[in-house]
Amino acid sequence: MTARLLLARHGRTVWHAENRYAGISDVALTPEGRAQADRLGAWAGRNPVDAVWTSTLSRATETAAPACAALGLIPHRDPELRECDFGTVEGRPLKEYAAEDPEAAAAFVRDPVAHPFPGAEDPRAAAARGSAALRRIAAAHDGESVLVVAHNTLLRLVLCELLGIPLADYRRVFPQLRNAAVSEVRLDGGTSPAALLSLNLPVDGPSADRQG
């Protein structure tokens, strides 16, 4: 048996417009982000969801709140689902860092795992903790459907880890997880590879209620 994990990035935040790296910073949702959370909640209420897990950062818990209300569920909060710490680039756009240190920024773009930002969390460690968290969730909800609300970089690293894709390629293979869109993964609590069934599925529009 496997669990059906419905991975969602949190709603849009006040740092999105300027493409600022929001890692461990607790950044608020915008009105648009709250509307995205409401749409995700309405979608969850129309689909089979047995449990909700979130990162401990407020932008994730606030995004999950409408789904929990629609489903009558209390969310499980796991600090291992938090976003990566981006070190000296936390709260800054990449272009600002590139203007300050163009060689380091170019090295990051070529291989963000071998050349992470100064003071940042090791992407390999982030992938390991996030993957372990999803394995624990899958083991706890065998045969069930679970909504997991977390973060863009963490989830992309975790998808690479679980699917056997080199971590260095996470920015190329998964350029972006859209805010409050759903990506479906089938996963067990052991070591079997994951199966990615959908990516960035919108929660409104014609395909919103069609899950494989």
N, C-alpha and C positions, 0 to 999 in steps of 0.2 A: 504494500500500500504506500501511497505517497500523499502529501498534502498539496493542495492547490493554493499557492501563494500569489496574491494580487498586490503587486508592488506599486506604490504610488509615491511620487515626489510631492512634497508639500506645495501649498499654493504660493503664488507670487509674493515676493517681499519688497520692502522699501529699497533694497540694494540692487534689485534686478535691473532697473532702468539704466544704471551706470555699470552694469556687469561687474559689480564688486564681489569678491570672494567672501561668502558667508559660511564660515566653517563652524567653529565652536561658539561664535558670537550669537547671542539671542536676538534675532532680528524680527521685527514685527511684520505681519502680513499687511498688504495693502487692501483697500476695498475690493479690488479685483481678485486678490488672493482669497479673501473671505467668500466671495461669490463662487470661486472655483471649488472651495471647500464645500459649499452648499450643494453644488452640482454633484460632487463626488458622494456626498451624503445621500442625495436623492437616488443616485445610481446604486449605491450599496443597498438601499431599501428595496430595490427592485430585483436584486440578485441574491443568490444563496451565499451568505457570508456568516460564518459561525463564530468568528472571533476577530478582534482588532488589536494590533500591536503597533506601537509607535516609538520613535526616538523620544528622548526626554526633552529635546529643545522645543520651545513653545510654538515655533512655526509648524512643527509636525503635529503636536498635540492639538493645536487649534484647527488644523486641517482635518484631523480625524474626528473632531467633536461632532459635526453634523451626522457623520456615518454612525457613530455610537448612539446618538439620539434616535436616529431612524431605526436602528436595530435593537435598541434596548440593551446595549452591551456596555460594560465597563472596560476601558482600554487597558491593555498590559503595556507598561512603559519599560523599555530596555535601554540603558545607557550605551550598550554596545552597538545600537543602531544610530548613534549620533553621527553627524557629519565629520569629515576629516578636519584636523587642525591644519590651517594653511600657513602657519608660521608668520614670517614677516610680511606676507602678502594678504593676511587676514584683513578684510575690510577695504581692500584696494583692488582696482582693475588691473588686468594683466598688462595693458598698454602703459600704465604708470610705472610698473616694475620694469618693463622693457626699456623705457626711457632712462631709467636709473642704471640698469645693468643689462644691456642688450645681449651680451654673450650668454649670461645665465638664463635669460628668458628664452633665447633661441634653443638652448640645451633642454630646457623644460619641455618646449613644444616638440622637439625631436623624440625625447624619451622622458616622460614625466615620472617614471618610476626610478630610473637611474639618476635623474637630476631633479629631485623635488625642490620646492622652495626652501630657503634657509629657515631652520627652526620648525619646519613642518613635520607632521606625523609621517612616518615611513608608509608609503602607499601599500607595501606588502603587508605590513601589520594591520592596516585598516581593512584590507581585503580579507585577511584571516579572521579578524574579530567579527566583521559583518557576516561572513560566510558561516562562521560558527553559530552566530545568533540565529540565522535563518534555519540552519540544521536543527537547532534546539526547538525552534517554533514548529518546524515540520514534524519533529518527533512528538511534540505535545499535542498536535492536531492531526494525527494520521487519518487520512480519508476525509478531512474537512477542508473548507475554504476559509482562508485567512487574509484579511486586508492588512497590509504592512505599509505604514506611512513613514518614509525616511527622506533621504537626501540624494541629490544629483550625483556627486562624485562617488560617495560611498556605494550607492547602488550600481553604478557602472563598473566600479572595481569588483564588486561582489558578483555581478553577472559574468564578468570575464573569468573570475576564479571558479565559479560553479560550472561554467560551460567549457572550460579548458582552453580559453583564449588568452594569449600572452597579456599580462597586465599592462605592459608598455603600450599596448594598442587600444587602451580603453577610450581615449579621446577620439580615435579614428573610427573604431567599430561602433561605438555608441556616442555620437557627437553630443546628444542632449536627451535627457528624459524630460518630457514636457510636464509642466506643473499640473498636478492633480489628474494626469492621465494614468492609465492602468497597464501594467505589463504582467502577463500571467506566466508563472513558472510552476512546473511540477517538480517536487523535491521530496526526498525522504530524509530521515534523520541519520542515515549512515554515510557512506562515501560514494554512492552511485552518482554519476553525472546528472545534472539538472536537465530539464527539457524546457526550452523557452517556446511558449505557444503563441504569445502575442506581445507586441512592443508598442508603447505609446498609444494604446487604444483610447479614443475619446470617450468621455462619460456622458456626452450628449450628442445628438445627431443620429443618423440612420443605423450605425453599427453599434450604438452604445449598449444595447442589451443582448448582443449576440456573443456569447462566450462558448468556446469549444469544450 
